[in-house]
């Protein structure tokens, strides 16, 4: 049995990856330079990791394999490449992620696994390749297909964003938002003023698929598939089937993640008994800012839905009267 000291040591290693000062700076930045608040945030993060055995999450495959494929098909995310400065480019299919093929715990487990693989494998490899510390990524969020049904996902997305805010702070350099429909523009208009200035500066809403702007910071080969040509209209669309669709389980990135987790699990099982089963993580309470943002988005989506329903009823009445 690993005692609390050993567990704390392992968690610290997985958090800082040998870059202690840079890690402390992240937590300090996340609390606007307030040292006591940053200290509390870091201690709370370490406690969360120990209590939920986060060090073991990359040894816990989501089973059976067809369930993991279902998760990948409904929680669209992947690594499409790297910027010219060496930062990983994480693509996220916000509009077409349905989160309806597995339990909430599976989606949360999958999200944490992606975070941990990024921090333990992807970023250290980028740091080694470029000979300098690389501790952040950029994210390209595809809003294609965003609908009012997103209301059903707010609770899960709030859980995921709260986990990121509290335990993986300042890991994203810039958020590029592309393929923006009206529903996003309406929500962004009311949410933007609620964000801290530090967060607002990170968000860039691009025109269309954002290809021209993104090519200023990355090569064409690193563009997410949904940014490669205007009017592609789908997070699932790609020029060469699954080979360049970084959301697909058959994409090279996801194959690496899948094999890495299964190899770790097999290694542990070969050493001794290993507890199988689902990986349940305690869901943290969102901070007041996060809670207010979620409530604002939910309220705005309801308003849009009410407006659409009212317009539909008016058109139906008009048609009946014309008849």
C-alpha angles and dihedrals in degrees: 000000000000110000124225094261093053091045092050090050092052093047092049090052093050091048099049102025089205095312102101100161093046089051093049088050090055093055091043091051091049088058095044094250096307104142099198091048092047091049091051091048092053094047091048089050092052091047090050090051093050096044092049097038092235090168087069098048093097089056093055112081118196103248144245099032093235089058090054090050089051090052091051091049092053103034102055114203137122149142112271098178141284138297121246087262092054100256115144114250110223115195120203125189097210097165098049101037103111101179088203105116102070143022123286088249091058092053092047091048091050092049093050090047089055090050093049094045089051092050099040101036116011101044096041089050091050090048092052093046095052098036093233136081115281111181105155140057137204121239127212111200117201112207095185110138097013107163142171087266085078083086087078091059100048095096093051093043090050090053091050095046091047091052089051095046095049102036108023102037123176095003094130119071098189138359114215113195118200142175091031119191125198093262091062093046090053093050094043091054092062098034098049095071090053094058123092113255089245090059095042091056090058095057121085119179107204131201117258114328091343094232099140094047094045092050087065090068103028141029122256091255090061095050112113109251092249091060098052099091137010116258097022084136098192140075086214094054117105136161096233104033113247096343094086099023100103091193092064120098086225092061114108093246095054091044089055091049093045093049093044093055094045093048091051090049092049091049092053092046091052091056097051147310114330126194110241127197139081122330110234120192125194108248111232122224112254116243117250092264093052092046092051092049092051091049091048093051091047091050093048092049090051090051091051090048092049090048092050092048091048091050092048091051091049092051091048091051090047091053092048091050092049090053 
